[in-house]
């Protein structure tokens, strides 16, 4: 039966609702879905969206209902509509939206992912979250990746200090207080200008610059005793290029330290969170191919997501 021809209010009355003509479509959809009347719920949702086309929650519910009805092909334009709104809300430049939507679609549907995230998405996302970023991470998400990584770095460094240090994807500089005591010079790179504004307020970094980290590593001629990437490689699937560029920028005896989220599947996967997870064997292969070798490998809880612990790998690699 075509949902557009279905009188969803009649279904409400058949289910025992008096005065169904006075029930708003949004409420009707909730009731009908809870009573396992998906066709009627779809009709109510479509009527509601005609009246309030910007209601993203209703659009998400309609997508879920279509999935339940086995009409996945009808989800595609609705999902794109939803992702276009997300891009607009984030302030993603229009010229970049197709790449961002393809990336978000892959995360949502499990289709073949790109090798890395869309830079425009990451920059826009963190520009938006910069004012509340630290409080959200430390409080709501119980974020402890910088501490876990620096514990591993300290065990690899021993008594060494007065280092030239590069903080890749430094964000608001959460790792800065941990890195500064080790550093003769501390530099940071990040995609988000607003996150860098927050990092400057800490007065810990000798240099902060906006840029995409592989591009910055590719044009740099500097060498570092320590390069760190805390919760950064979750926005890269393929690691070969970033490892190769990082290895080139290490001084003799230098260390490359980072965290990744743990995957039980081979290679790397793009998760519904729009963050990549990596299998440890894949990380090891990428390191070996660029002449890097592990000196510390630990499995740690890095943060929480939806109330559940997120397990990751804390890894320190030594240069060739």
HELIX and SHEET records of a PDB file:
HELIX    1   1 UNK A    3  UNK A    5  5                                   3    
HELIX    2   2 UNK A    8  UNK A   14  1                                   7    
HELIX    3   3 UNK A   20  UNK A   22  5                                   3    
HELIX    4   4 UNK A   25  UNK A   34  1                                  10    
HELIX    5   5 UNK A   38  UNK A   51  1                                  14    
HELIX    6   6 UNK A   56  UNK A   68  1                                  13    
HELIX    7   7 UNK A   72  UNK A   74  5                                   3    
HELIX    8   8 UNK A   75  UNK A   90  1                                  16    
HELIX    9   9 UNK A   94  UNK A   96  5                                   3    
HELIX   10  10 UNK A   97  UNK A  109  1                                  13    
HELIX   11  11 UNK A  119  UNK A  129  1                                  11    
HELIX   12  12 UNK A  130  UNK A  132  5                                   3    
HELIX   13  13 UNK A  133  UNK A  135  1                                   3    
HELIX   14  14 UNK A  136  UNK A  140  3                                   5    
HELIX   15  15 UNK A  145  UNK A  157  1                                  13    
HELIX   16  16 UNK A  176  UNK A  180  1                                   5    
HELIX   17  17 UNK A  193  UNK A  200  1                                   8    
HELIX   18  18 UNK A  213  UNK A  219  1                                   7    
HELIX   19  19 UNK A  233  UNK A  235  5                                   3    
HELIX   20  20 UNK A  240  UNK A  248  1                                   9    
HELIX   21  21 UNK A  280  UNK A  289  1                                  10    
SHEET    1   A 7 UNK A 207  UNK A 210  0                                        
SHEET    2   A 7 UNK A 183  UNK A 190  1                                        
SHEET    3   A 7 UNK A 163  UNK A 168  1                                        
SHEET    4   A 7 UNK A 224  UNK A 229  1                                        
SHEET    5   A 7 UNK A 250  UNK A 262  1                                        
SHEET    6   A 7 UNK A 276  UNK A 278  1                                        
SHEET    7   A 7 UNK A 268  UNK A 270 -1                                        
SHEET    1   B 7 UNK A 207  UNK A 210  0                                        
SHEET    2   B 7 UNK A 183  UNK A 190  1                                        
SHEET    3   B 7 UNK A 163  UNK A 168  1                                        
SHEET    4   B 7 UNK A 224  UNK A 229  1                                        
SHEET    5   B 7 UNK A 250  UNK A 262  1                                        
SHEET    6   B 7 UNK A 308  UNK A 318 -1                                        
SHEET    7   B 7 UNK A 293  UNK A 305 -1                                        
END                                                                             
